[in-house]
C-alpha cells in the first residue's frame, strides 16, 4: 500500500506507474485481466510480480523490457504490481520482489523462474520452457489434467486440497466446524462442472495456504449423495454453497475463476478473523516485529496516566480497538505507548508538538509515516485511515531514516497512576518571621 500525497505525490505516483507503460512490450496484468490474458491463454507466459519501490525490481525493468521485445509474438511477457494488487500476488505465494513465474501448458501450476536477471538469461529460459511445451503437445501430453468423475476419484495431486464429502461425512466435517466451508455440489456429466474443476482445485490450494486451513473448499457428487442434494435443494450444477457455524448456508454466486473464488474465500476469512492485537510498546522487539510483519503499523501515543487516569486511557484504547476491528482486512499492526516513555520515537515521528493523544501510520519498509491531523476519535481516525487505505495522505520520512532506540519499560498495570512520593521537609527549625523580615 502506498499512502502518499502532498508535495511529493507527483514523483511518487510516477514511480508507482513508472516501471512499465503502454509503449512497452511488457503487458501490465491486474486482477481484472489476469484470468483472461494468462490463465485462459494457450500462450506461454513469463510474469514478473514486482513492487515499484523495490530496488531489485527497478534494476530488472530494462532487462525485462528487452526480453519482452525479443520474445514478442513468441512468448508473452507480463508484469504485476503486486504491491498494488496484493490479492493477486498472494494467490501465487509471492513473498518477495521480484518474483518471476512461468505459466506453461497447465496454467494452474506455475513454475518459479530461478535464473539470472539479464535479458539473455530470461530469453533462454523462455525458449527452453517453450520447447518443453511444444514437445509435450507433440507427444500428446497437454500438461492439463482430467476432469469429471474419473478425475475427481483418481485423487490426482492437482485436486489434493479439495475435500470430497459424502452423505455420511458431511455433518461431522461441516455443520459444527469452526472453519468456513465452500462446498461445490457437482454432477460428473456436467460440462460446467468440468470447466470449474481445475479452477476449484487451484483455488483450494491457494485458500488453504492463505487462510492456514480456516477456509476449506469441498466437493459433493450430488448424483451419488442424493440425501445432501435433497436437503439443500440442489437443482442445477454446479451449485456452490457457503457454510459458517451458526448460520444458514448461503449461495455463492460470484465468478468461477480461481481468483474470484479465492478472493471470496479471503473475504470470508477476514470477516471471521479476530481483530489484530493492540500491543503496548514495552521493548524494541514489540515495535520491530509488529512493524516489519505488517504493511502499516498504526502507533498511538497516549497522554501520561496522571493526565487521564485508567478510565481515560481505556476510552482511548477502546477507540483504537474499534478501528482495528473496522480495518482488520487491511492486516495492519496496532501499537501504543505513553507520552514520554519513548521520546526518541515521538521525535522521529514528529509527535509532541500537537499534544496528546497522537497517532502515526508507519510504513517500515519505506520508513515513511503519516500523522493524524484530525481528532483522536472514531470519526477522526476513521477519516485518517480511510485516506491511507486508498493511497492518499501526506507523508514524511521517519527522522533518521530508521526507528530510534526503544527503551524497555514495564507494561501498564491497568491502574490509575500515582504521584511520586516526595521527601518530607522539616520546617520546625526555620524562623519564618526572621525570613520574612529579611525578604522585606
NUMIMAR-987870 format. One record per residue (C-alpha): x, y, z. Coordinates in Angstrom, 3 decimals. Example, Ala and Ser with C-alpha at 12.3 -4.5 7.8 and 13.67 -1.06 7.14 Angstrom:
! NUMIMAR-987870
+----------+----------+----------+
!       c1 !       c2 !       c3 !
+----------+----------+----------+
!   12.300 !   -4.500 !    7.800 !
!   13.670 !   -1.060 !    7.140 !
+----------+----------+----------+
This chain:
! NUMIMAR-987870
+----------+----------+----------+
!       c1 !       c2 !       c3 !
+----------+----------+----------+
!    0.000 !    0.000 !    0.000 !
!    1.314 !    3.399 !   -0.942 !
!   -0.159 !    6.272 !    1.008 !
!    1.464 !    9.336 !   -0.392 !
!    0.167 !   12.720 !   -1.392 !
!    1.047 !   16.345 !   -0.704 !
!    4.105 !   17.873 !   -2.315 !
!    5.713 !   14.552 !   -3.167 !
!    2.676 !   12.970 !   -4.795 !
!    3.638 !   13.593 !   -8.421 !
!    7.050 !   11.980 !   -8.210 !
!    5.761 !    9.057 !   -6.191 !
!    2.837 !    8.353 !   -8.443 !
!    5.210 !    8.486 !  -11.382 !
!    7.283 !    5.901 !   -9.558 !
!    4.241 !    3.726 !   -8.954 !
!    3.360 !    3.620 !  -12.627 !
!    6.853 !    4.225 !  -13.933 !
!    8.300 !    0.693 !  -14.251 !
!    6.192 !   -0.195 !  -17.297 !
!    3.973 !    1.739 !  -19.660 !
!    1.653 !    1.056 !  -22.580 !
!    4.505 !    1.717 !  -25.020 !
!    6.499 !   -1.273 !  -23.689 !
!    6.118 !   -4.835 !  -24.911 !
!    5.568 !   -5.871 !  -21.284 !
!    1.854 !   -6.476 !  -20.680 !
!    0.531 !   -4.947 !  -17.435 !
!   -1.543 !   -7.546 !  -15.611 !
!   -4.168 !   -6.886 !  -12.929 !
!   -6.812 !   -8.926 !  -11.096 !
!   -9.260 !   -7.729 !  -13.757 !
!   -7.420 !   -9.082 !  -16.797 !
!   -5.144 !  -11.809 !  -15.383 !
!   -7.514 !  -14.729 !  -15.859 !
!   -8.438 !  -13.782 !  -19.426 !
!   -4.906 !  -12.858 !  -20.524 !
!   -2.895 !  -15.578 !  -18.782 !
!   -4.985 !  -18.450 !  -17.383 !
!   -7.274 !  -18.820 !  -20.416 !
!   -4.426 !  -18.268 !  -22.871 !
!   -2.731 !  -21.024 !  -24.850 !
!    0.458 !  -18.978 !  -24.953 !
!    3.450 !  -19.473 !  -22.699 !
!    3.708 !  -16.580 !  -20.234 !
!    6.556 !  -15.152 !  -18.180 !
!    5.135 !  -12.981 !  -15.401 !
!    7.074 !  -10.729 !  -13.049 !
!    5.483 !   -9.828 !   -9.703 !
!    7.086 !   -6.565 !   -8.588 !
!    6.800 !   -3.610 !   -6.237 !
!    7.596 !   -0.119 !   -7.583 !
!    9.723 !    0.781 !   -4.537 !
!   11.853 !   -2.379 !   -4.785 !
!   15.402 !   -1.643 !   -5.937 !
!   15.944 !   -5.121 !   -7.453 !
!   12.731 !   -4.660 !   -9.469 !
!   13.888 !   -1.281 !  -10.750 !
!   17.197 !   -2.812 !  -11.869 !
!   15.374 !   -5.692 !  -13.576 !
!   12.996 !   -3.394 !  -15.503 !
!   15.212 !   -2.569 !  -18.549 !
!   16.221 !   -6.252 !  -18.899 !
!   12.596 !   -7.372 !  -18.630 !
!   11.589 !   -4.863 !  -21.320 !
!   14.396 !   -6.063 !  -23.632 !
!   13.350 !   -9.681 !  -23.146 !
!    9.716 !   -8.794 !  -23.851 !
!   10.660 !   -7.085 !  -27.111 !
!   12.855 !  -10.017 !  -28.188 !
!   10.114 !  -12.551 !  -27.374 !
!    7.282 !  -10.548 !  -28.949 !
!    4.969 !  -12.846 !  -30.915 !
!    6.700 !  -15.912 !  -29.462 !
!    6.231 !  -15.797 !  -25.678 !
!    4.035 !  -13.386 !  -23.704 !
!    5.848 !  -11.299 !  -21.068 !
!    3.795 !   -9.639 !  -18.331 !
!    4.181 !   -7.766 !  -15.058 !
!    2.007 !   -7.455 !  -11.949 !
!    2.358 !   -4.587 !   -9.485 !
!    1.963 !   -6.928 !   -6.500 !
!    2.266 !   -4.037 !   -4.046 !
!   -0.868 !   -2.535 !   -5.552 !
!   -2.571 !   -5.874 !   -6.296 !
!   -1.712 !   -7.852 !   -3.180 !
!   -4.537 !  -10.352 !   -3.680 !
!   -3.023 !  -11.429 !   -6.996 !
!    0.460 !  -11.753 !   -5.528 !
!   -0.991 !  -13.670 !   -2.598 !
!   -2.695 !  -16.177 !   -4.906 !
!    0.682 !  -17.174 !   -6.297 !
!    2.534 !  -17.201 !   -2.976 !
!    4.624 !  -14.125 !   -3.740 !
!    6.719 !  -13.394 !   -0.631 !
!    9.458 !  -11.162 !   -2.052 !
!   10.202 !   -8.974 !   -5.042 !
!   10.766 !   -9.504 !   -7.850 !
!    9.217 !  -12.980 !   -8.196 !
!    9.104 !  -14.409 !  -11.723 !
!    6.785 !  -17.273 !  -12.662 !
!    6.408 !  -19.274 !  -15.874 !
!    2.851 !  -20.180 !  -16.879 !
!    3.091 !  -23.083 !  -19.322 !
!    0.589 !  -25.655 !  -20.587 !
!   -1.039 !  -26.130 !  -17.187 !
!   -1.724 !  -22.560 !  -16.123 !
!   -2.774 !  -23.708 !  -12.652 !
!    0.737 !  -24.966 !  -11.905 !
!    3.073 !  -22.044 !  -12.495 !
!    6.804 !  -22.709 !  -12.179 !
!    9.235 !  -20.425 !  -10.369 !
!   11.955 !  -18.887 !  -12.526 !
!   15.282 !  -19.129 !  -10.702 !
!   17.602 !  -17.973 !  -13.476 !
!   19.661 !  -14.849 !  -13.994 !
!   18.258 !  -11.344 !  -14.145 !
!   19.636 !  -10.456 !  -17.590 !
!   17.586 !  -10.326 !  -20.789 !
!   19.749 !  -13.138 !  -22.268 !
!   19.056 !  -15.458 !  -19.330 !
!   15.340 !  -14.636 !  -19.357 !
!   15.049 !  -15.289 !  -23.117 !
!   16.960 !  -18.587 !  -22.802 !
!   14.620 !  -19.775 !  -20.040 !
!   11.555 !  -18.746 !  -22.043 !
!   12.725 !  -20.641 !  -25.147 !
!   13.581 !  -23.711 !  -23.057 !
!   10.096 !  -23.679 !  -21.495 !
!    8.564 !  -23.146 !  -24.933 !
!   10.471 !  -26.127 !  -26.326 !
!    9.136 !  -28.326 !  -23.490 !
!    5.585 !  -27.136 !  -24.095 !
!    5.766 !  -27.885 !  -27.839 !
!    7.365 !  -31.305 !  -27.234 !
!    4.571 !  -32.169 !  -24.786 !
!    1.970 !  -31.234 !  -27.365 !
!    3.770 !  -33.334 !  -29.968 !
!    3.698 !  -36.388 !  -27.701 !
!    0.047 !  -35.821 !  -26.764 !
!    0.683 !  -34.546 !  -23.236 !
!   -1.239 !  -31.339 !  -22.748 !
!    0.067 !  -30.546 !  -19.293 !
!   -3.502 !  -30.224 !  -18.087 !
!   -5.379 !  -32.833 !  -16.072 !
!   -8.550 !  -34.860 !  -16.330 !
!  -11.929 !  -33.671 !  -15.214 !
!  -15.280 !  -35.193 !  -14.417 !
!  -15.983 !  -38.105 !  -12.105 !
!  -12.971 !  -40.157 !  -13.129 !
!  -10.612 !  -37.268 !  -12.480 !
!  -12.098 !  -36.483 !   -9.084 !
!  -11.905 !  -40.076 !   -7.909 !
!   -8.349 !  -40.573 !   -9.133 !
!   -7.066 !  -38.451 !   -6.268 !
!   -4.648 !  -36.651 !   -8.564 !
!   -2.271 !  -34.218 !   -6.885 !
!   -3.912 !  -31.245 !   -8.578 !
!   -7.053 !  -31.777 !   -6.511 !
!   -5.307 !  -32.715 !   -3.279 !
!   -6.780 !  -29.800 !   -1.320 !
!  -10.404 !  -30.253 !   -2.411 !
!  -12.156 !  -32.244 !    0.335 !
!  -14.578 !  -34.820 !   -1.068 !
!  -17.693 !  -35.019 !    1.127 !
!  -20.485 !  -37.600 !    1.255 !
!  -23.865 !  -38.099 !    2.920 !
!  -22.049 !  -39.894 !    5.743 !
!  -19.152 !  -37.466 !    6.271 !
!  -20.809 !  -34.111 !    5.642 !
!  -22.321 !  -33.271 !    9.029 !
!  -19.366 !  -34.226 !   11.199 !
!  -16.975 !  -32.255 !    8.981 !
!  -19.019 !  -29.178 !    8.128 !
!  -22.014 !  -28.453 !   10.336 !
!  -20.274 !  -27.992 !   13.692 !
!  -16.956 !  -26.824 !   12.310 !
!  -15.430 !  -23.539 !   13.442 !
!  -13.986 !  -23.196 !    9.940 !
!  -15.727 !  -21.713 !    6.902 !
!  -16.641 !  -24.190 !    4.155 !
!  -17.269 !  -23.517 !    0.489 !
!  -18.937 !  -26.610 !   -0.953 !
!  -19.445 !  -27.356 !   -4.646 !
!  -22.304 !  -29.716 !   -5.500 !
!  -21.493 !  -31.241 !   -8.898 !
!  -22.550 !  -33.915 !  -11.370 !
!  -19.807 !  -35.866 !  -13.194 !
!  -21.522 !  -35.473 !  -16.587 !
!  -21.970 !  -31.682 !  -16.252 !
!  -19.831 !  -29.618 !  -18.637 !
!  -19.845 !  -26.514 !  -16.436 !
!  -18.610 !  -28.653 !  -13.528 !
!  -15.741 !  -29.952 !  -15.658 !
!  -14.799 !  -26.379 !  -16.561 !
!  -14.936 !  -25.350 !  -12.920 !
!  -12.895 !  -28.276 !  -11.608 !
!   -9.339 !  -27.014 !  -12.301 !
!  -10.260 !  -23.542 !  -11.041 !
!  -11.814 !  -25.008 !   -7.869 !
!   -8.768 !  -27.229 !   -7.304 !
!   -6.290 !  -24.383 !   -7.767 !
!   -8.329 !  -22.103 !   -5.511 !
!   -8.476 !  -24.816 !   -2.831 !
!   -4.699 !  -24.979 !   -2.614 !
!   -4.337 !  -21.209 !   -2.607 !
!   -7.036 !  -20.699 !    0.028 !
!   -5.604 !  -23.415 !    2.264 !
!   -2.236 !  -21.634 !    2.271 !
!   -3.608 !  -18.120 !    2.655 !
!   -6.047 !  -18.904 !    5.473 !
!   -3.955 !  -21.638 !    7.163 !
!   -6.817 !  -24.056 !    6.597 !
!   -9.504 !  -21.870 !    8.209 !
!  -11.484 !  -21.737 !    4.950 !
!  -11.970 !  -25.098 !    3.252 !
!  -13.084 !  -25.924 !   -0.283 !
!  -15.015 !  -29.155 !   -0.729 !
!  -16.975 !  -31.064 !   -3.365 !
!  -20.056 !  -33.295 !   -3.234 !
!  -21.115 !  -35.598 !   -6.084 !
!  -24.819 !  -34.765 !   -5.929 !
!  -25.755 !  -37.703 !   -8.172 !
!  -24.429 !  -40.154 !   -5.574 !
!  -25.132 !  -38.228 !   -2.358 !
!  -28.789 !  -37.555 !   -3.004 !
!  -29.669 !  -37.010 !    0.668 !
!  -27.449 !  -33.916 !    0.732 !
!  -28.679 !  -32.764 !   -2.668 !
!  -32.263 !  -33.005 !   -1.437 !
!  -31.552 !  -31.342 !    1.931 !
!  -30.019 !  -28.283 !    0.273 !
!  -32.412 !  -28.114 !   -2.683 !
!  -29.767 !  -28.633 !   -5.368 !
!  -31.486 !  -28.157 !   -8.747 !
!  -28.614 !  -27.309 !  -11.074 !
!  -24.886 !  -27.942 !  -11.385 !
!  -22.520 !  -26.755 !  -10.228 !
!  -24.124 !  -25.178 !   -7.138 !
!  -21.747 !  -23.681 !   -4.571 !
!  -22.847 !  -23.012 !   -1.008 !
!  -21.061 !  -21.315 !    1.886 !
!  -21.377 !  -22.862 !    5.354 !
!  -20.481 !  -20.930 !    8.516 !
!  -21.072 !  -22.096 !   12.073 !
!  -24.398 !  -20.974 !   13.488 !
!  -25.657 !  -19.570 !   10.182 !
!  -27.855 !  -20.874 !    7.405 !
!  -25.921 !  -21.775 !    4.250 !
!  -25.858 !  -19.127 !    1.542 !
!  -25.347 !  -19.485 !   -2.202 !
!  -22.080 !  -18.353 !   -3.746 !
!  -22.945 !  -16.501 !   -6.930 !
!  -19.564 !  -14.993 !   -7.768 !
!  -17.210 !  -15.686 !  -10.645 !
!  -15.997 !  -19.175 !  -11.463 !
!  -12.300 !  -18.419 !  -11.815 !
!   -9.598 !  -19.303 !   -9.335 !
!   -9.047 !  -15.640 !   -8.497 !
!  -12.769 !  -14.954 !   -7.969 !
!  -13.182 !  -17.978 !   -5.698 !
!  -10.014 !  -17.241 !   -3.721 !
!  -10.967 !  -13.569 !   -3.299 !
!  -14.351 !  -14.524 !   -1.807 !
!  -12.701 !  -17.089 !    0.456 !
!  -10.237 !  -14.490 !    1.759 !
!  -13.119 !  -12.093 !    2.411 !
!  -14.895 !  -14.796 !    4.395 !
!  -11.677 !  -15.466 !    6.307 !
!  -11.095 !  -11.827 !    7.224 !
!  -14.770 !  -11.369 !    8.165 !
!  -14.409 !  -14.203 !   10.657 !
!  -10.880 !  -13.417 !   11.813 !
!  -10.392 !  -11.750 !   15.200 !
!   -9.245 !   -8.125 !   15.153 !
!   -5.478 !   -7.594 !   15.386 !
!   -3.868 !   -7.319 !   18.794 !
!   -3.292 !   -3.863 !   20.249 !
!    0.178 !   -4.012 !   21.813 !
!    1.981 !   -1.632 !   24.158 !
!    5.498 !   -0.732 !   23.020 !
!    7.407 !   -2.119 !   26.001 !
!   10.506 !   -3.190 !   24.050 !
!   12.271 !   -2.814 !   20.731 !
!   11.172 !   -6.319 !   19.767 !
!    7.469 !   -5.423 !   20.034 !
!    7.903 !   -2.441 !   17.712 !
!   10.126 !   -4.137 !   15.144 !
!    8.251 !   -7.451 !   14.940 !
!    4.906 !   -5.677 !   14.532 !
!    6.030 !   -3.066 !   12.016 !
!    8.170 !   -5.475 !    9.972 !
!    5.356 !   -8.019 !    9.716 !
!    2.669 !   -5.601 !    8.504 !
!    2.418 !   -3.191 !    5.631 !
!    1.496 !   -0.382 !    8.006 !
!    1.748 !   -0.139 !   11.761 !
!   -0.557 !    2.320 !   13.497 !
!    1.208 !    3.859 !   16.517 !
!   -0.687 !    5.894 !   19.120 !
!    0.956 !    7.974 !   21.824 !
!   -1.498 !    8.389 !   24.689 !
!   -1.351 !   11.027 !   27.432 !
!    0.510 !   10.254 !   30.660 !
!   -1.542 !    8.146 !   33.050 !
!   -1.598 !   11.009 !   35.581 !
!   -3.383 !   13.166 !   32.994 !
!   -6.133 !   10.671 !   32.145 !
!   -6.362 !    8.002 !   34.830 !
!   -7.236 !    4.419 !   33.943 !
!  -10.747 !    5.230 !   32.675 !
!   -9.496 !    7.946 !   30.321 !
!   -6.753 !    5.719 !   28.949 !
!   -9.144 !    2.822 !   28.465 !
!  -11.508 !    5.046 !   26.495 !
!   -8.650 !    5.856 !   24.083 !
!   -7.712 !    2.178 !   23.833 !
!  -11.358 !    1.311 !   23.114 !
!  -11.385 !    3.751 !   20.182 !
!   -8.226 !    2.098 !   18.800 !
!   -9.706 !   -1.391 !   19.225 !
!  -12.846 !   -0.362 !   17.339 !
!  -10.755 !    0.990 !   14.491 !
!   -8.564 !   -2.141 !   14.484 !
!  -11.748 !   -4.206 !   14.094 !
!  -13.103 !   -1.930 !   11.356 !
!   -9.884 !   -2.119 !    9.323 !
!   -8.872 !   -5.695 !   10.164 !
!   -8.992 !   -6.734 !    6.493 !
!   -6.043 !   -4.435 !    5.904 !
!   -3.917 !   -6.628 !    8.191 !
!   -2.192 !   -3.649 !    9.813 !
!   -0.289 !   -3.747 !   13.103 !
!   -1.529 !   -1.720 !   16.094 !
!    0.698 !   -0.266 !   18.837 !
!    0.540 !    2.303 !   21.624 !
!    2.842 !    3.939 !   24.144 !
!    2.604 !    6.549 !   26.869 !
!    3.734 !   10.135 !   26.266 !
!    7.375 !   10.447 !   27.287 !
!    8.052 !    6.712 !   27.531 !
!    9.574 !    6.577 !   24.028 !
!   10.546 !   10.197 !   23.454 !
!   13.042 !    9.339 !   20.681 !
!   10.315 !    7.539 !   18.758 !
!    7.986 !   10.505 !   19.230 !
!   10.633 !   12.865 !   17.834 !
!   11.279 !   10.646 !   14.798 !
!    7.545 !   10.681 !   14.007 !
!    7.033 !   14.394 !   14.605 !
!    4.778 !   13.736 !   17.598 !
!    4.535 !   16.011 !   20.608 !
!    4.034 !   19.386 !   19.019 !
!    0.297 !   18.853 !   18.625 !
!   -0.127 !   17.405 !   22.118 !
!   -1.594 !   14.064 !   23.094 !
!   -3.153 !   11.720 !   22.188 !
!   -1.399 !   11.447 !   18.823 !
!   -1.317 !    8.831 !   16.066 !
!    1.082 !    7.969 !   13.236 !
!    0.825 !    5.330 !   10.496 !
!    4.269 !    3.978 !    9.612 !
!    5.408 !    2.076 !    6.541 !
!    8.527 !    0.364 !    7.939 !
!    9.756 !   -0.819 !    4.533 !
!    9.923 !    2.726 !    3.207 !
!   10.488 !    4.359 !    6.609 !
!    7.737 !    6.877 !    5.894 !
!    4.881 !    7.941 !    8.108 !
!    1.638 !    9.894 !    8.048 !
!    0.291 !   11.826 !   11.038 !
!   -3.289 !   12.050 !   12.248 !
!   -4.187 !   15.727 !   11.958 !
!   -7.863 !   15.394 !   12.927 !
!   -9.403 !   14.456 !   16.250 !
!   -8.429 !   11.306 !   18.145 !
!  -11.983 !    9.936 !   17.860 !
!  -13.719 !    7.222 !   15.881 !
!  -14.683 !    9.751 !   13.220 !
!  -11.299 !   11.483 !   13.059 !
!   -9.281 !    8.255 !   12.994 !
!  -11.670 !    6.654 !   10.507 !
!  -11.170 !    9.546 !    8.056 !
!   -7.386 !    9.315 !    8.525 !
!   -7.255 !    5.552 !    7.929 !
!   -9.723 !    5.687 !    5.041 !
!   -7.443 !    8.126 !    3.227 !
!   -4.466 !    5.844 !    3.821 !
!   -6.356 !    2.774 !    2.635 !
!   -6.964 !    4.346 !   -0.786 !
!   -3.385 !    5.552 !   -1.154 !
!   -3.851 !    9.152 !   -0.079 !
!   -2.466 !   11.151 !    2.811 !
!    0.531 !   13.409 !    3.327 !
!    3.685 !   11.554 !    4.370 !
!    7.188 !   12.339 !    5.615 !
!   10.349 !   10.267 !    6.117 !
!   10.950 !    8.842 !    9.588 !
!   13.544 !   11.011 !   11.336 !
!   16.991 !    9.490 !   10.888 !
!   15.715 !    7.041 !    8.264 !
!   15.255 !    4.258 !   10.837 !
!   13.489 !    3.563 !   14.089 !
!   15.392 !    5.091 !   17.023 !
!   16.416 !    3.208 !   20.154 !
!   13.397 !    1.854 !   22.002 !
!   13.538 !    1.755 !   25.780 !
!   12.337 !   -1.322 !   27.656 !
!    9.567 !   -0.281 !   30.028 !
!    7.207 !   -2.022 !   32.400 !
!    3.792 !   -2.662 !   30.827 !
!    0.890 !   -0.610 !   32.128 !
!   -0.747 !   -2.380 !   35.086 !
!   -4.218 !   -1.107 !   34.204 !
!   -4.390 !    1.137 !   37.261 !
!   -4.509 !    4.886 !   37.852 !
!   -1.099 !    6.462 !   38.153 !
!    0.399 !    7.579 !   41.446 !
!    2.303 !   10.793 !   42.059 !
!    5.906 !   10.180 !   43.102 !
!    6.402 !   10.293 !   46.869 !
!    8.340 !   13.407 !   47.898 !
!   10.628 !   13.576 !   50.945 !
!    9.025 !   15.317 !   53.920 !
!   10.719 !   18.640 !   54.750 !
!   11.022 !   19.532 !   58.434 !
!   10.228 !   23.246 !   58.799 !
!   10.351 !   23.305 !   62.664 !
!   13.826 !   24.856 !   62.794 !
!   13.082 !   27.617 !   60.312 !
!   12.218 !   31.029 !   61.851 !
!    9.671 !   32.205 !   59.322 !
!    9.389 !   35.644 !   60.995 !
!   13.120 !   36.330 !   60.543 !
!   12.959 !   35.036 !   56.942 !
!   10.075 !   37.361 !   56.162 !
!   11.931 !   40.381 !   57.702 !
!   14.948 !   39.646 !   55.532 !
!   12.803 !   39.497 !   52.473 !
!   11.204 !   42.791 !   53.311 !
+----------+----------+----------+
